[in-house]
């Protein structure tokens, strides 16, 4: 089985208040023995990364078993994000919203950039 839980840096220690979820439910466990000792090695092929496109989505890959057995694992890639994580964004507004311009003359518009969801990047306009 592959499950996840999470907390933010400011969340209380010892708690996972961001909730938990399931990537996939497995159906077995590794039942291989060598010299009467269970082989419990697990997780060699696992990885977790934050998507640079939104800084919210986690991409995760890990092994899981569909049935009891020896080295009969499968690999699953999944993604998840916590509801509290919002994608940084911005909006533009222009004033005046419209005006008539005669050919050969000039005009001025005021463009306002309003950040939302912790956006702090640069916005470049061209035209």
C-alpha positions in Angstrom: 0.0 0.0 0.0 1.1 3.6 -0.6 -0.4 6.2 1.7 0.7 9.8 2.6 0.1 12.4 5.3 1.5 15.8 5.8 2.1 18.9 7.8 3.2 22.4 7.0 6.2 24.1 8.7 3.8 26.1 11.0 1.6 23.1 11.9 1.9 21.7 15.5 4.7 19.2 16.0 3.6 15.6 16.3 0.5 16.2 14.2 -0.4 15.7 10.5 -3.2 18.2 10.1 -3.0 18.4 6.3 -4.8 15.1 6.1 -3.9 11.8 4.7 -4.6 10.0 1.4 -4.0 6.9 -0.6 -2.0 6.5 -3.8 -2.9 2.8 -4.1 -4.1 0.0 -1.8 -1.9 -3.0 -2.0 -2.9 -6.6 -1.5 0.1 -8.4 0.0 3.4 -8.5 1.7 6.8 -9.7 0.8 7.2 -13.2 2.1 10.7 -14.2 1.1 13.3 -15.6 3.5 17.0 -16.2 3.2 18.7 -18.3 5.9 15.4 -18.3 7.9 15.5 -14.5 8.1 12.8 -12.4 6.5 14.0 -10.0 3.8 12.5 -6.7 4.9 14.4 -4.4 2.6 12.0 -1.9 1.0 11.9 1.5 -0.6 15.0 1.3 -2.8 13.0 2.6 -5.7 11.1 5.5 -4.1 11.2 9.2 -4.7 9.2 12.3 -3.8 9.5 15.6 -5.6 7.6 18.9 -5.7 6.4 20.0 -9.1 8.2 23.2 -10.0 5.2 24.2 -12.2 3.0 25.0 -9.2 5.1 24.4 -6.0 2.1 22.5 -4.6 1.9 19.1 -6.3 4.0 16.3 -4.9 5.0 13.5 -7.4 5.8 10.2 -5.7 6.9 6.8 -6.9 7.2 3.7 -4.7 6.8 -0.1 -4.8 3.7 -2.1 -3.7 2.5 -5.7 -3.8 -0.8 -6.9 -5.2 -0.4 -10.3 -3.5 1.9 -12.1 -1.0 5.1 -13.3 -2.6 8.8 -13.0 -3.3 10.0 -10.0 -5.4 6.6 -9.6 -7.1 6.4 -5.9 -6.5 5.0 -3.3 -8.9 5.8 0.4 -9.2 3.3 3.2 -9.0 3.7 6.9 -9.8 1.1 9.2 -8.2 0.6 12.8 -7.4 -1.2 14.7 -4.7 -1.4 18.1 -3.1 -2.9 19.4 0.1 -6.0 21.6 0.0 -4.2 24.4 1.8 -1.7 24.8 -1.0 -2.8 27.2 -3.6 -0.9 28.2 -6.7 0.6 31.7 -6.6 -1.0 33.9 -9.2 -1.7 37.5 -10.2 -4.3 39.5 -12.0 -4.1 42.6 -14.2 -6.5 45.5 -14.4 -6.3 48.5 -16.7 -7.7 52.0 -16.4 -9.4 53.3 -18.3 -11.0 50.0 -19.5 -11.4 51.5 -23.0 -10.8 54.7 -24.9 -10.8 56.1 -28.4 -7.5 57.0 -29.9 -7.1 59.0 -33.1 -4.4 57.8 -35.5 -1.1 59.7 -34.9 -1.9 60.6 -31.3 -0.9 58.9 -28.1 -2.7 57.8 -24.9 -1.9 56.5 -21.5 -3.2 53.5 -19.6 -2.6 52.6 -16.0 -2.0 48.8 -15.6 -2.2 47.4 -12.1 -0.7 44.1 -11.1 -2.5 42.5 -8.1 -0.7 39.4 -6.5 -2.7 36.6 -4.9 -1.8 33.4 -3.1 1.7 34.6 -2.1 2.8 35.5 -5.7 6.0 37.5 -5.5 7.4 37.1 -9.0 8.1 39.7 -11.7 5.5 40.5 -14.3 6.7 41.8 -17.7 4.4 43.5 -20.1 5.2 44.2 -23.8 3.2 45.5 -26.7 
